[in-house]
Amino acid sequence: TLSEKTGTSVEGLSALAKVAKISGTELDTVEAGVVRLQKALAGADEESKGAGHAIAAIGLSVEDLKKLGPDAQFKAIADALAQFADDGSKAAWAQDALGKSGAQLLPMLKDLAEQQKLQGSLTAEQADAAQQLEQAWRKVNAEGGAWAKQIALDMIPTLASLMDFLNL
């Protein structure tokens, strides 16, 4: 699930998705940004070091961000970025910190900064129920296809007899 891919709670993802929708930002772009930010905060490679410098440049601490969930990290970044002018340097910063899709996240981050708090519209229980329903539907479809094939195979002898009869 998207929650598992990003390490974000369902509630947090729901809140980010709501702000993304309002700003016209695709959820895939948000996912890429969250994943890239988590990689940057892990500090696994040289690219992450650049992201760490970008985070420090807006007055945030990588260590403090690590203590937050990804949704709260995005909110902290959005609030920090809101203190700076909307110019080309913001786009460059976003790409350094959030990867290739970083600049596409700027409208969402601006809208996110205007939110008093993140509030999702989907709970973990609702997401679990939806996932269970989706899995049950896939199972029915998979088994339904086999069931229909079996009926068709069982009808072949009868249809063959009918064809023989009609050819008399």
Residue frames as a rotation matrix with the C-alpha (Angstrom) as fourth column:
THR 1
0.577 0.817 0.000 0.00
0.817 -0.577 0.000 0.00
0.000 0.000 -1.000 0.00
LEU 2
0.359 -0.399 0.844 1.00
0.222 -0.842 -0.492 3.63
0.907 0.364 -0.214 -0.34
SER 3
0.843 -0.008 0.538 1.24
-0.503 -0.364 0.784 3.87
0.190 -0.931 -0.311 3.42
GLU 4
0.772 -0.575 0.271 3.77
0.335 0.731 0.595 1.04
-0.540 -0.368 0.757 3.48
LYS 5
0.430 -0.610 0.665 5.76
0.824 -0.036 -0.566 2.49
0.369 0.792 0.487 0.56
THR 6
0.219 -0.282 0.934 6.10
0.037 -0.954 -0.296 5.90
0.975 0.099 -0.198 2.18
GLY 7
-0.582 -0.405 -0.705 6.18
0.669 0.254 -0.699 5.01
0.462 -0.878 0.123 5.86
THR 8
-0.840 0.368 0.400 3.33
-0.447 -0.886 -0.125 7.44
0.308 -0.283 0.908 6.44
SER 9
-0.714 0.667 0.214 0.23
0.180 0.470 -0.864 6.67
-0.677 -0.579 -0.455 8.47
VAL 10
-0.396 0.677 0.620 -3.03
0.906 0.179 0.384 6.35
0.149 0.714 -0.684 6.57
GLU 11
0.571 0.626 -0.531 -4.32
0.729 -0.684 -0.022 9.42
-0.377 -0.374 -0.847 8.37
GLY 12
-0.037 -0.703 -0.711 -1.19
0.056 -0.711 0.701 11.38
-0.998 -0.014 0.066 7.42
LEU 13
-0.856 -0.247 0.454 -1.42
0.422 0.173 0.890 10.30
-0.298 0.954 -0.044 3.80
SER 14
0.040 0.963 0.267 -5.08
0.998 -0.052 0.036 11.23
0.048 0.265 -0.963 3.73
ALA 15
0.552 0.116 -0.826 -4.23
0.388 -0.912 0.131 14.72
-0.738 -0.393 -0.548 4.98
LEU 16
-0.488 -0.798 -0.353 -1.42
-0.055 -0.376 0.925 15.15
-0.871 0.471 0.140 2.44
ALA 17
-0.688 0.282 0.669 -3.66
0.718 0.402 0.568 13.80
-0.109 0.871 -0.479 -0.34
LYS 18
0.401 0.897 -0.185 -6.36
0.869 -0.437 -0.232 16.32
-0.289 -0.068 -0.955 0.54
VAL 19
0.336 -0.365 -0.868 -3.95
-0.059 -0.928 0.368 19.25
-0.940 -0.072 -0.333 0.32
ALA 20
-0.740 -0.637 0.217 -2.42
0.129 0.182 0.975 17.81
-0.660 0.749 -0.053 -2.87
LYS 21
-0.263 0.732 0.628 -5.84
0.959 0.269 0.089 17.57
-0.104 0.626 -0.773 -4.49
ILE 22
0.649 0.513 -0.562 -6.65
0.516 -0.840 -0.171 21.17
-0.560 -0.179 -0.809 -3.60
SER 23
0.133 -0.705 -0.697 -3.35
-0.327 -0.695 0.640 22.37
-0.936 0.143 -0.322 -5.07
GLY 24
0.825 0.237 -0.514 -3.66
-0.555 0.164 -0.815 20.22
-0.109 0.958 0.267 -8.21
THR 25
-0.255 -0.967 -0.017 -0.66
-0.967 0.255 0.012 18.07
-0.007 0.020 -1.000 -7.30
GLU 26
0.339 0.341 -0.877 -0.74
-0.480 0.864 0.151 14.41
0.809 0.370 0.457 -8.31
LEU 27
0.859 0.033 0.511 -0.55
-0.482 0.389 0.785 11.89
-0.173 -0.921 0.350 -5.48
ASP 28
0.775 -0.628 0.078 2.28
0.611 0.710 -0.350 10.10
0.164 0.319 0.934 -7.34
THR 29
0.177 -0.696 0.696 4.30
0.080 -0.694 -0.715 13.32
0.981 0.182 -0.068 -7.10
VAL 30
0.484 0.061 0.873 3.66
-0.817 -0.326 0.476 13.49
0.314 -0.943 -0.108 -3.36
GLU 31
0.980 -0.113 0.163 4.67
0.047 0.931 0.363 9.82
-0.193 -0.348 0.918 -3.01
ALA 32
0.487 -0.847 0.213 7.93
0.624 0.167 -0.764 10.46
0.611 0.505 0.610 -4.88
GLY 33
0.132 -0.412 0.902 8.67
-0.371 -0.864 -0.340 13.49
0.919 -0.289 -0.267 -2.69
VAL 34
0.727 0.193 0.659 7.96
-0.686 0.187 0.703 11.61
0.012 -0.963 0.268 0.55
VAL 35
0.908 -0.414 0.066 10.13
0.414 0.910 0.002 8.66
-0.061 0.025 0.998 -0.51
ARG 36
0.275 -0.838 0.472 12.95
0.438 -0.328 -0.837 11.00
0.856 0.437 0.277 -1.60
LEU 37
0.302 -0.121 0.946 12.75
-0.679 -0.724 0.124 12.93
0.670 -0.679 -0.301 1.67
GLN 38
0.927 0.052 0.372 12.95
-0.317 0.641 0.699 9.70
-0.202 -0.766 0.611 3.70
LYS 39
0.663 -0.737 0.130 16.02
0.698 0.546 -0.464 8.66
0.271 0.399 0.876 1.70
ALA 40
0.161 -0.594 0.788 17.57
0.024 -0.796 -0.605 12.09
0.987 0.116 -0.114 2.26
LEU 41
0.527 0.100 0.844 16.92
-0.779 -0.341 0.526 11.94
0.341 -0.935 -0.102 6.00
ALA 42
0.972 -0.216 0.095 18.50
0.167 0.914 0.371 8.49
-0.167 -0.344 0.924 6.16
GLY 43
0.544 -0.798 -0.258 21.67
-0.741 -0.601 0.300 10.03
-0.395 0.028 -0.918 4.73
ALA 44
0.678 -0.167 0.715 22.52
0.170 0.983 0.068 6.96
-0.715 0.076 0.695 2.69
ASP 45
0.226 -0.598 0.769 24.48
0.971 0.206 -0.126 8.61
-0.083 0.774 0.627 -0.15
GLU 46
-0.776 -0.621 -0.109 26.08
0.598 -0.780 0.181 11.81
-0.198 0.075 0.977 -1.49
GLU 47
-0.485 0.688 0.540 22.74
0.263 -0.474 0.840 13.00
0.834 0.550 0.049 -2.88
SER 48
0.456 0.671 -0.585 21.33
0.736 0.085 0.671 12.79
0.500 -0.736 -0.456 0.64
LYS 49
-0.273 -0.637 -0.721 24.07
0.893 -0.447 0.056 15.05
-0.358 -0.629 0.691 1.96
GLY 50
-0.906 -0.006 0.423 22.99
0.250 -0.815 0.523 17.72
0.341 0.580 0.740 -0.53
ALA 51
0.060 0.997 0.048 19.42
0.314 -0.064 0.947 17.35
0.947 -0.042 -0.317 0.68
GLY 52
0.276 -0.035 -0.960 20.62
0.959 0.071 0.273 17.66
0.059 -0.997 0.053 4.26
HIS 53
-0.772 -0.593 -0.231 22.34
0.587 -0.803 0.101 20.96
-0.245 -0.057 0.968 3.39
ALA 54
-0.632 0.618 0.467 19.15
0.105 -0.529 0.842 22.15
0.768 0.582 0.270 1.67
ILE 55
0.347 0.778 -0.524 17.11
0.652 0.202 0.731 21.31
0.674 -0.595 -0.437 4.76
ALA 56
-0.083 -0.478 -0.874 19.55
0.941 -0.326 0.089 23.21
-0.327 -0.816 0.477 6.98
ALA 57
-0.876 -0.310 0.370 19.40
0.447 -0.809 0.380 26.19
0.182 0.499 0.848 4.59
ILE 58
-0.172 0.875 0.453 15.71
0.005 -0.459 0.888 26.75
0.985 0.155 0.075 5.45
GLY 59
-0.338 -0.090 0.937 16.41
-0.811 -0.477 -0.339 26.58
0.477 -0.874 0.088 9.17
LEU 60
0.773 0.622 0.128 15.43
-0.609 0.670 0.425 22.98
0.178 -0.406 0.896 9.88
SER 61
-0.277 -0.834 0.476 17.43
-0.902 0.397 0.171 20.22
-0.331 -0.382 -0.863 11.48
VAL 62
-0.237 0.113 -0.965 17.66
-0.582 0.779 0.235 16.80
0.778 0.617 -0.119 9.84
GLU 63
-0.917 -0.166 -0.363 17.74
0.165 0.671 -0.723 15.23
0.364 -0.723 -0.588 13.30
ASP 64
-0.692 0.722 -0.008 14.56
-0.373 -0.367 -0.852 17.05
-0.618 -0.587 0.523 14.35
LEU 65
-0.078 0.670 -0.738 12.80
-0.994 0.005 0.110 16.04
0.077 0.743 0.665 11.13
LYS 66
-0.617 -0.233 -0.752 13.76
-0.301 0.953 -0.049 12.40
0.727 0.196 -0.658 11.68
LYS 67
-0.971 0.238 0.009 11.73
0.061 0.284 -0.957 12.45
-0.230 -0.929 -0.290 14.90
LEU 68
-0.268 0.913 -0.309 8.55
-0.686 -0.406 -0.603 13.32
-0.676 0.051 0.735 12.97
GLY 69
0.080 0.396 0.915 6.35
0.500 0.778 -0.380 11.24
-0.862 0.488 -0.136 10.71
PRO 70
-0.656 -0.412 0.632 6.58
0.738 -0.173 0.653 11.99
-0.160 0.895 0.417 6.98
ASP 71
0.247 0.811 0.530 3.37
0.812 -0.471 0.344 14.03
0.529 0.346 -0.775 6.98
ALA 72
0.849 0.012 -0.529 4.61
0.401 -0.667 0.628 16.19
-0.345 -0.745 -0.571 9.86
GLN 73
-0.242 -0.970 0.008 7.99
0.624 -0.150 0.767 16.49
-0.743 0.191 0.642 8.10
PHE 74
-0.393 0.173 0.903 6.23
0.852 -0.302 0.429 17.88
0.347 0.938 -0.029 5.02
LYS 75
0.713 0.700 0.033 4.27
0.615 -0.648 0.448 20.31
0.336 -0.299 -0.893 7.21
ALA 76
0.488 -0.619 -0.615 7.47
0.436 -0.438 0.786 21.54
-0.756 -0.652 0.057 8.91
ILE 77
-0.561 -0.707 0.431 9.15
0.710 -0.143 0.689 22.01
-0.426 0.692 0.582 5.53
ALA 78
-0.003 0.664 0.748 6.10
0.848 -0.395 0.354 23.81
0.530 0.635 -0.562 4.15
ASP 79
0.858 0.331 -0.394 6.03
0.507 -0.671 0.541 26.16
-0.085 -0.663 -0.743 7.14
ALA 80
0.075 -0.919 -0.387 9.77
0.450 -0.315 0.836 26.87
-0.890 -0.237 0.389 6.80
LEU 81
-0.582 -0.301 0.755 9.53
0.807 -0.102 0.582 27.49
-0.098 0.948 0.303 3.04
ALA 82
0.442 0.852 0.280 6.64
0.857 -0.493 0.152 29.90
0.267 0.173 -0.948 3.55
GLN 83
0.564 -0.297 -0.770 9.15
0.399 -0.719 0.570 32.31
-0.723 -0.629 -0.287 5.12
PHE 84
-0.539 -0.842 -0.018 11.00
0.299 -0.211 0.930 32.66
-0.787 0.496 0.366 1.81
ALA 85
-0.153 0.431 -0.889 10.09
-0.739 -0.648 -0.187 34.47
-0.657 0.628 0.417 -1.42
ASP 86
0.529 0.389 0.754 8.48
0.251 0.777 -0.578 32.52
-0.810 0.495 0.313 -4.25
ASP 87
0.466 -0.443 -0.766 11.30
-0.839 -0.497 -0.222 32.62
-0.283 0.746 -0.603 -6.76
GLY 88
0.541 -0.289 -0.790 13.62
-0.492 0.652 -0.576 30.30
0.682 0.701 0.210 -8.67
SER 89
-0.536 -0.807 0.246 15.69
-0.676 0.237 -0.698 29.56
0.505 -0.541 -0.673 -5.59
LYS 90
-0.066 0.608 0.791 12.71
-0.839 0.395 -0.374 27.81
-0.540 -0.688 0.484 -4.01
ALA 91
0.852 0.368 -0.371 12.42
-0.521 0.657 -0.544 25.51
0.043 0.657 0.752 -7.03
ALA 92
0.071 -0.912 -0.404 16.14
-0.466 0.328 -0.822 24.72
0.882 0.247 -0.401 -6.85
TRP 93
-0.553 -0.225 0.802 15.83
-0.833 0.151 -0.532 24.05
-0.001 -0.963 -0.271 -3.13
ALA 94
0.394 0.828 0.399 12.86
-0.780 0.531 -0.330 21.73
-0.485 -0.181 0.855 -3.69
GLN 95
0.759 -0.158 -0.632 14.77
-0.396 0.658 -0.640 19.70
0.517 0.736 0.437 -6.26
ASP 96
-0.342 -0.938 0.056 17.80
-0.570 0.160 -0.806 19.41
0.747 -0.308 -0.589 -3.96
ALA 97
-0.634 0.094 0.767 15.72
-0.743 0.202 -0.639 18.29
-0.215 -0.975 -0.059 -0.99
LEU 98
0.082 0.851 0.518 12.85
-0.479 0.490 -0.729 16.40
-0.874 -0.188 0.448 -2.62
GLY 99
-0.412 -0.351 0.841 14.30
0.442 0.730 0.521 15.17
-0.797 0.586 -0.146 -5.90
LYS 100
-0.915 -0.049 0.400 13.18
0.401 -0.220 0.889 15.62
0.044 0.974 0.221 -9.49
SER 101
-0.099 0.975 0.200 9.55
0.735 -0.064 0.675 16.13
0.671 0.214 -0.710 -8.54
GLY 102
-0.442 -0.151 -0.884 10.42
0.855 -0.369 -0.364 18.67
-0.271 -0.917 0.293 -5.85
ALA 103
-0.985 0.054 -0.164 9.51
-0.096 -0.960 0.262 21.75
-0.143 0.274 0.951 -7.88
GLN 104
-0.498 0.854 -0.148 6.12
-0.014 0.163 0.987 20.18
0.867 0.494 -0.069 -8.72
LEU 105
-0.117 0.419 -0.900 5.44
0.909 0.410 0.073 19.94
0.400 -0.810 -0.429 -4.98
LEU 106
-0.929 -0.368 -0.042 5.84
0.351 -0.841 -0.411 23.67
0.116 -0.397 0.911 -4.35
PRO 107
-0.431 0.825 0.366 2.13
-0.464 -0.550 0.694 24.57
0.774 0.129 0.620 -4.91
MET 108
0.400 0.566 -0.721 1.14
0.297 0.665 0.686 21.81
0.867 -0.488 0.098 -2.51
LEU 109
-0.322 -0.612 -0.722 3.74
0.906 0.023 -0.424 22.90
0.276 -0.791 0.547 0.06
LYS 110
-0.902 0.055 0.428 2.44
-0.083 -0.995 -0.047 26.47
0.423 -0.078 0.903 -0.18
ASP 111
0.063 0.997 0.044 -1.12
-0.442 -0.012 0.897 25.28
0.895 -0.076 0.440 0.47
LEU 112
0.270 -0.042 -0.962 0.13
0.634 0.760 0.144 23.00
0.725 -0.649 0.232 3.23
ALA 113
-0.777 -0.613 -0.145 1.80
0.535 -0.520 -0.666 25.95
0.333 -0.595 0.732 4.98
GLU 114
-0.614 0.615 0.495 -1.59
-0.515 -0.787 0.340 27.71
0.599 -0.046 0.800 5.06
GLN 115
0.300 0.700 -0.649 -3.18
0.115 0.648 0.753 24.77
0.947 -0.300 0.114 6.93
GLN 116
0.366 -0.129 0.922 -3.30
-0.869 -0.401 0.289 25.21
0.332 -0.907 -0.259 10.69
LYS 117
-0.288 -0.448 0.847 -2.91
-0.646 0.743 0.174 21.47
-0.707 -0.497 -0.503 11.16
LEU 118
-0.754 -0.011 -0.656 -2.98
-0.544 0.570 0.616 18.35
0.367 0.822 -0.436 9.07
GLN 119
-0.305 0.713 0.631 -6.26
-0.563 0.400 -0.723 16.53
-0.768 -0.576 0.280 9.26
GLY 120
-0.981 -0.082 -0.174 -6.99
-0.188 0.612 0.768 13.46
0.043 0.787 -0.616 7.22
SER 121
-0.130 0.991 -0.030 -10.39
-0.991 -0.130 -0.008 12.32
-0.011 0.028 1.000 6.12
LEU 122
0.493 0.218 -0.843 -9.58
-0.372 0.928 0.022 8.60
0.786 0.303 0.538 6.08
THR 123
0.449 -0.311 0.838 -8.83
-0.851 0.137 0.507 6.55
-0.272 -0.941 -0.203 9.17
ALA 124
-0.665 -0.744 -0.069 -6.62
-0.742 0.648 0.174 3.49
-0.085 0.167 -0.982 9.35
GLU 125
-0.476 0.568 0.671 -9.70
0.020 0.770 -0.638 1.34
-0.879 -0.290 -0.378 9.98
GLN 126
0.591 0.718 -0.368 -11.42
-0.321 -0.210 -0.924 2.69
-0.740 0.664 0.106 6.88
ALA 127
0.096 -0.650 -0.753 -8.31
-0.995 -0.056 -0.079 2.09
0.010 0.758 -0.653 4.79
ASP 128
-0.813 -0.368 0.451 -8.02
-0.430 0.902 -0.040 -1.49
-0.392 -0.227 -0.891 6.10
ALA 129
-0.016 0.903 0.429 -11.67
0.064 0.429 -0.901 -2.14
-0.998 0.013 -0.065 5.27
ALA 130
0.642 0.218 -0.735 -11.19
-0.641 -0.373 -0.671 -0.75
-0.420 0.902 -0.100 1.77
GLN 131
-0.363 -0.856 -0.368 -8.09
-0.932 0.339 0.131 -2.88
0.013 0.391 -0.921 1.25
GLN 132
-0.698 0.176 0.695 -9.93
-0.121 0.927 -0.355 -6.02
-0.706 -0.331 -0.625 2.42
LEU 133
0.426 0.904 -0.036 -12.80
-0.104 0.010 -0.994 -5.23
-0.899 0.427 0.099 0.06
GLU 134
0.380 -0.364 -0.850 -10.40
-0.916 -0.278 -0.290 -4.74
-0.131 0.889 -0.439 -2.84
GLN 135
-0.720 -0.687 0.097 -8.66
-0.678 0.727 0.112 -8.05
-0.147 0.014 -0.989 -2.10
ALA 136
-0.344 0.690 0.637 -12.01
0.065 0.694 -0.717 -9.86
-0.937 -0.205 -0.284 -1.83
TRP 137
0.617 0.580 -0.532 -13.09
-0.437 -0.309 -0.845 -8.36
-0.654 0.754 0.063 -5.16
ARG 138
-0.098 -0.748 -0.657 -9.85
-0.995 0.095 0.040 -9.51
0.032 0.657 -0.753 -6.84
LYS 139
-0.814 -0.197 0.546 -10.37
-0.324 0.935 -0.146 -13.00
-0.481 -0.296 -0.825 -5.44
VAL 140
0.145 0.950 0.278 -13.96
0.021 0.278 -0.960 -13.14
-0.989 0.145 0.021 -6.72
ASN 141
0.578 0.041 -0.815 -12.82
-0.750 -0.367 -0.550 -11.96
-0.322 0.929 -0.181 -10.14
ALA 142
-0.481 -0.838 -0.258 -10.00
-0.877 0.461 0.136 -14.51
0.005 0.291 -0.957 -10.26
GLU 143
-0.793 0.225 0.566 -12.20
-0.018 0.920 -0.391 -17.36
-0.609 -0.320 -0.726 -9.10
GLY 144
0.251 0.944 -0.214 -15.16
-0.238 -0.154 -0.959 -16.15
-0.938 0.292 0.186 -11.15
GLY 145
0.120 -0.299 -0.947 -13.14
-0.989 -0.123 -0.087 -16.45
-0.090 0.946 -0.311 -14.32
ALA 146
-0.887 -0.462 -0.023 -12.22
-0.462 0.887 0.013 -20.04
0.015 0.023 -1.000 -13.46
TRP 147
-0.457 0.811 0.366 -15.85
0.030 0.425 -0.905 -20.77
-0.889 -0.402 -0.219 -12.57
ALA 148
0.412 0.614 -0.673 -17.08
-0.631 -0.340 -0.697 -19.46
-0.657 0.712 0.247 -15.95
LYS 149
-0.311 -0.612 -0.727 -14.46
-0.936 0.330 0.122 -21.53
0.165 0.718 -0.676 -17.79
GLN 150
-0.921 -0.025 0.390 -15.54
-0.170 0.924 -0.342 -24.66
-0.352 -0.381 -0.855 -15.93
ILE 151
0.037 0.998 0.056 -19.17
-0.141 0.061 -0.988 -24.09
-0.989 0.028 0.143 -16.89
ALA 152
0.352 0.045 -0.935 -18.18
-0.904 -0.245 -0.352 -23.63
-0.244 0.969 -0.046 -20.52
LEU 153
-0.676 -0.672 -0.301 -16.06
-0.719 0.691 0.074 -26.80
0.158 0.267 -0.951 -20.46
ASP 154
-0.716 0.473 0.513 -18.90
-0.006 0.731 -0.682 -28.77
-0.698 -0.492 -0.521 -18.85
MET 155
0.282 0.903 -0.323 -21.26
-0.349 -0.216 -0.912 -27.57
-0.893 0.370 0.255 -21.59
ILE 156
-0.424 -0.541 -0.727 -19.06
-0.851 -0.036 0.523 -28.71
-0.309 0.841 -0.445 -24.49
PRO 157
-0.961 0.071 0.267 -20.39
0.137 0.962 0.237 -32.31
-0.240 0.264 -0.934 -24.65
THR 158
-0.100 0.994 -0.051 -23.99
0.520 0.008 -0.854 -31.08
-0.848 -0.112 -0.518 -24.49
LEU 159
0.251 0.143 -0.957 -23.37
-0.542 -0.799 -0.262 -28.47
-0.802 0.584 -0.123 -27.16
ALA 160
-0.757 -0.574 -0.312 -21.61
-0.597 0.414 0.687 -31.05
-0.266 0.706 -0.656 -29.33
SER 161
-0.716 0.580 0.389 -24.65
0.530 0.814 -0.239 -33.37
-0.455 0.035 -0.890 -29.03
LEU 162
0.244 0.827 -0.507 -26.96
0.186 -0.553 -0.812 -30.49
-0.952 0.104 -0.289 -29.91
MET 163
-0.130 -0.380 -0.916 -24.88
-0.806 -0.498 0.321 -29.68
-0.578 0.780 -0.241 -32.98
ASP 164
-0.970 -0.203 0.134 -24.99
-0.114 0.866 0.488 -33.32
-0.215 0.458 -0.863 -34.06
PHE 165
-0.329 0.932 0.153 -28.76
0.616 0.335 -0.713 -33.35
-0.715 -0.141 -0.685 -33.60
LEU 166
0.320 0.454 -0.831 -29.21
-0.200 -0.825 -0.528 -30.14
-0.926 0.335 -0.174 -35.64
ASN 167
-0.495 -0.605 -0.624 -27.10
-0.759 -0.049 0.649 -31.52
-0.424 0.795 -0.435 -38.47
LEU 168
-0.499 0.362 0.788 -29.54
0.288 0.926 -0.243 -34.45
-0.818 0.105 -0.566 -38.99
